Amino acid sequence: MSAPRTFAIRTFGCQMNEHDSERLAGRLAAEGLVPARDAASADVVVLNTCTIRENADLKLFSALGHLKARKAQNPDLQIVVGGCLAQHERERIRERAAWVDVVVGTHNLLEAPALLERARLEGPLVSIVEAPDPAAARDQVPALAAVRDVPWAAWMTIQTGCDNSCSYCIVPDVRGREISRPLEDLVAEAEVLAGRGVTEITLLGQNVNSYGRDLTRRGTLFGPLLRAVGAVEGIERIRFTSPHPKDLRPDIVAAMAETPAVCPQLHLPLQSGSDAVLRAMRRGYRAQRYLERLAVARAGIPDLAVTTDLIVGYPGETDADFDATLAVVAEAHYDGAYTFVFSPRAGTRAAALVDQFVPAPVVHERFERLKEVVDRSALARHAARVGRLEEVLLEGPGKRPDQVSGRTRQGKLVHVPASEELTGGTLAEVRIDRAAPYYLTGTVTRVLRGPRHRRRIALSVS
């Protein structure tokens, strides 16, 4: 009897892509494939792609260049390119990487196992579904068969697509319109996950706090969803990403404050502090409105940690625009930020503004100045936690061999001295001893409970 074929999945991009890869791993396993010891020995290699930033393209084609050499040595190797970049730029992938066996889009990624079988008989093929089937998008049952990277935590997709029209973003084109899953289905999935030992759930959507608007045709259902999932026995922590500032309503703030399982953590993308740039970005709010909603959230949710996204060098950004961003970031006093250099994506409004692109040296200088403001704020926020006792869910080994790492309820990374009892999934009380801009270090004072899971297969994420 021949050995089963093996697979490896490499994921580029956001948490939505990571969860798609988990679901695809479950589907491949159901078809009889088994995870490879490492990507270099796999019979099937899947690259699940992102299309948000230019470096995602570079990473993909670099990986495909390495796989070309492997394919030349082993013609039986099968290569799949799926996800957002495949959805958006299928022809460029076929032209630049003819050795790829299957190109499959965002909406039908889970068809990859069947497409692999077809490719063995018919040769390389492209399968792209132009728009999601609403019924299929609402049916996420395969998620329960996902092979999760972290066994005590799970992603849960509550919504696909996006109805916003940000000028720099290609997501609405590749993910389609917003489609929300029924609330009762999500609660049922959370109950199953809790029964399998999952204690932390992260709710996923391109714009999570607009969840349910397409179901009710009135308001959103995100507040009720937080309360309902928070009532599931065994679920101790609920996180979500990413909300939109224009949809951060009082009922959501109240649900976060009144539901013990919902973590006091809010990732609220600002993108720019300049009203002129925000208008050009089509973000739907102004800087003052953003700060007002942030203030309401901080007033309503005790010990709230806030992070954000920022884009430097949007076309036409002036010195005055950037100074406005620095001022808002300083006033917001973030716990951290993901700061990006503007990257034009073909097909977006912003990509057409070539004559307004900001020179690279100017962008680099602004990026470094912005980083200084963010890091100063983050260090101050972290320093205020020194001496406190924090509840930390340990995730596993840290970067140093003598450390294990985990997250507080606010999502802050904490390193503690390693010991045999401190394994992934353990909940511990930690005294914070030292602060840095990106992490905390501390000492375990007591173990609150041990893991409630069995270790499962790890996936590679870029």
N, C-alpha and C positions, 0 to 999 in steps of 0.2 A: 504494500500500500504506500503510495507516494505521500510525501510530507505536504501539509497544507501550505498554500501560498501565504506570503507575509505582506504586511503593508506598513507604511509610515506616512504620517500626515504632518506637514509643516504649515503653520498658520501665520499669516501676515495680518496685522491690523487690529481691529477693535474686539471688544468682548463678544459682540454679536458673531463675528467670524470664529472666535474661539468656541463658542457654543455650537455653531454650525459644524465645526470639526469634530466636536464630541459626538454629535448626533450621527455624522457620517461614519465615525469609527464604530459606533454601535451597529450601523447598517452593514458595514463591511464584515464585522464579526458575525453577524447573523447569517451572512452568506458563506461562512466557513473560512474566511481569512483570519489570520492571527497576527497580532502586532509583532513587528520585527524587533530583534535585539537592538538594532540601531538602523538609522536611515540608509547607511551604506550597504546593508545586506538585504534590504527589502525588495520583494518582487514587484510591488506596486508602490509608487511614490505619488502622493497627492500634495499639490501646492494650492492651498486655499488663500486667495488673494484679496488685497485691499486696493482701493483706488483713491483714497483720500489725499495722499501726498506723493510727490514725485519720487521720493526714495523707495516707495513701495514698488514702483516699476523697476527701479535699479536692482532691488533685492531679488525680484522675481527673475529677471533675465540673467542675473549673475548665477542664481541657483540652476536655471535651465542650462546655462553653459556648462556647469559641472556635470549635470545629468546627461548631456549629449555624449560626453566621453564614456560614461558608464553604459549608455545605450549601445554605443559602438562595440563595446566588449561583450555585452549581453543583450542581444536583440529581443529576448523574451521579457526584459524589463518593460513595464508599462508605466507611463507618466500621465498624470491627470492635472490639468490646470482648471481650477474652479473658482467661484466666488465673484466678487464685485468687478475686479479688473477683467476677468474673463467675460463677464456680462457686457462690459462697456467696450472692450477693445479686442474682441475675438479675432478679427481679421489680422491685426498686427501680431498677435500671438502666433497665428498659423504661418504668417509670412516670415517671422523672425525665428521660429522654433518649430520647424516641420517635423521634428522627431517626437513631438508631443502626441500621445495616442488619443486623448480625449480632452476637449475643451467644453466645459459645462458651466452654465450660468448660476446666478444667485438663486433663482426661483426653483430650479430643479437639481440642485446639488446632490440631493439624496438619491438621484437616479444613477449616480456614478457607477455602482456595482453592475447594473444591467448594461450600461454603456461600455464598460470595460469588456464584457463578454462579446458585445457586438463588434468592438474594435479588433478583437482577436480574429474574428472571421472576415470583417469588411475592411480593416485598415483604419487609419486615423479618421476621426469624425468630430464634428462640432454640433452640440445640442444646446440651443439657447431658447428659453421661453421668455417672450418679450414682456409679459406682465404676469404678476402672480394670480393664481386662482384664489379668490377670497375664501372659498370653503377650505381649500388645502392649507392656506396660510393660517386659518383659525384652528386647524387640526394639527396640534403639535405632539400627538401621542408618541412619535418616535423619540422625542426628547427623553422619555422615561427609560429608553434603552440606550441612552448615551453612555459612552465610555468617558468618565470624567477624569480630569487631571488631578483634582483635589477631591477626595472622597467625602470629606465632611462638609463641603460647600458645593453649591450647584448654581448654575445660571438658569434663569427661567425667562424665556422670551414671552413678553406680554403683548407685543405689538410689532408689526413689520412695516417698513415704509416710512415716508415722511411727507407731510403736506406743506412744509415750509419751502421758501424759495431763496435761501441764502445764496448770494451771488457767486460765492467761491466754492460751493459744494456740489458734487455730482451725485450724492446719495439718492435724492429723489428720482433721478433718471435710472439708477441701477436697482434700487430697492422698491420703487413704485410708490403708490399712495398708501396712506396709513390704513392698516387693517388690524383691528384689535381682536384678541381672543376672548371668548366669553368668560366672565368673572368666575362662574361656577367651575369651569374647566381648570382655571388656574389654581383655585383653592384645592380641587381634587388632586392636581399634580403635586402641590405642596404637601398634601397629606401623604401621598405615596413616597415622596422624597424623605419626609420626616421618618416614615416607617423604615426606611433604609439606612437611617443613621445620619442623614444630612441635618445639620443644625444651623447653617447659614445659607440664605438664598439671596442672590442678586437679581433683581428684576431688570430686564433688558428691553430697550426700545430706542429708536432714533430720537424720539421726543416723548419720554415715558409719561410725563405729566399731562399729556393730551390723551392718554389712554381712555378709551371708551367713548370718545366723542362721535366716532362713526357708528357706534352701537345705539347711542341714545338720540343722536341728532340734536342734542341740547348741550348740557355741560359734560364735563369729563367724569370718569369713575375712578380716578387714581386714588383719591382719598379713601373711598370705600374699599378699594382693593388692598391698600396698606393695612387697613383695620382687619379685613377678612383673612389675609395671609398671616398677619400677626397673631390671630386667634388660633392658629393651627398648633396643636400640642407637639412639642419637640423642636419647633423653630425658634431659635434664640436670637438670631440676628437677621435683619432684613436690610439690604442696601439696594440702591437703584442707580442707573445711569442710562442716558443723561437727560436731565430735565432742561426745559427752555425757560429763560427768565420771564417771558411774557405769559407763561402758563402757570407760574408759581402763585397759586391762589390761597386765600386764608384757610380754606377747608383742608388743603394739603398740609399746610403748616400745623394745623390743629391735629390732623391724623398722625403726623410724625411725633408731635409732642405727647399725645395721649396713648400711643401704642407702644408698650414697653419693648417689643422686639425690634422696632424700627430704630436703626442706629442714628445717633445724632451727627450725621455726616451729610454734607450737601455739596455736590459738584455742580456749580452754576456758571456755565460758560459766559464770560464777558466779551471776549474777542477783541474789543477795542473800547477805549474810554472817550473817544472822539465822536460827538454826535454826527459830524459830517461823514466820518468813515462808517459808522453804524448805519446811516441812511444808505450809503453806497453798498454796504454788505446786505441790505434788506433784512436786518435783524428784527425789526418790529418793536424796538424800545429805544429809549435814549438813556444816557448815562445816569441821570438823576433818578429816573424811574427804576433802573436796575438797583441803585443804591437804596432806594426806598424799600423795595421788596426784600433786599438782603437784610435791611434793618428789621423788618417785620419778622423774618425767619429767625434772626438771632434773638429777638425779644421773646419769641414764642417757644423756642426750643432750647432748653438748658444745655450748656456746654457744647454748643454746635461747632463742629469743624467745617470750614468752607474752603474748597479748592476751586480752580477755574481753568479755562482755556484762554489763551491770548495769541493773537496773530500779529506778527511784526512785519511791516513792509507791504501792507495792502496797497494796491496801485493807487497812486495819488496821495498817499499818506505824507503830510508835511511835518516839519519840526513841531509846529503848534499842535497838530493832531497827536503826535507821539507824546508831547508834554502833557496833553490831556489824559492820555492813557496812564502815564506815570502817576498823575495826581489821583485818578480814580483807584488805581491799584494800591497806592499808599493809604487812601481813605478806607478801602475795603479790608485791609489788613488780613490778607489771606493766610491760610495754613500751608498753602503750596499752590503751584500752578504748573500747567503743561504749556510751555511757550514754544510756538512754532514760527518759522520763517514762512511767509506767504509762498505757496507753490501753486502755479497755474495748472488747472485741470482742464483739458480740452473739452469743449462743449459747455463750459460755464460762462456767465457774463463777465466775470473778472478776468478770465483768460484772454478776452478780446481787448483788454485795456493795455496793450503792449506799450503804447507811447507814454503810459503813466507809471510803468514799473519803476520802483525805487532802486537806485544803484546798490549793488551788493555790499560795498564797503560801508555805506550808510546804514543798511539793514543790520549788518554785523555789529556796528557800534551801538545801535539802538537795542539790539538783542541783549548785549552785555549789560547795558545800563538798566534794562528792565529786570534782568536776572538779579542784579544787586538789590533792587527794591523788594522783589519777591522773597529772596533769601533772607533779607533782614527781617521782614515781617514773619516769615516761617520760623526763624530762630527765636524771635521774641515769643511767638505763640507756644513753641515747644518748651522754652525755658520756664514758662509759667507752670508747666506740668511737673517740673522737678520736685521730688518729695511726695508726690501724690501716689496713691495706690490705684492701679489701673487693672481692669479685667482684660486679659490678653488671650486671644485664641491662637495657639501656636500652630505654625504651618510647616516647620521642618528646619533643616540645617540652614544656618546663615552663611554669609560669604567666608567667614572664618571657621575653621574646624572646631574651635572651642565654643561656638555659639549656636543657639537655635533662635529662630525669629518668629514673630507673630504680629497680629494687628490688634489694636485697641478697638473699642466700639466706634471711635471716631475715625477708624481706618489708618491710624498712625503706625508706622513700622517700628517695632521694638525688638532689640537684640538682648538676649539674656544668656548667662553661662549655661553651657550644655550639661545635661545629665541623662542617665538611662531612662528615667521616668518621663522626661519632657519630650514626648513624641508628637508628631503632627496630629492635630485634632484635640489635644489637651487644652483645657481651659484653666488658666492660672491667674492668680493675683500677683501683680508685679509692682514693686516700688521703683519709681523712675529716679535714676541716679544722675543722668547726664543728658543734655540736649544738643542736637545738631540740626541744621536746616532740613535734612531729609529723613532723619530717624531719631529714635530715642534709645538709650540703653538703660537697663535696670536689673533688679535682682528679684527672683521669684520668692515670695514670702509664704505662699501655700498653693497647693494644687486644688482647684475647685472641683474638677471632675476629669476623668480620663476620656480617651477617644470613644466615639460611638459608631465606628465604621470598620470596614475592611479595606486595606490598601488596594488601589486599582491601578490601571495602566496610565503611564504618563505620556502626554503628547508634547510635541515641540512647538513652541510659539515664538515668533519673531516680532 
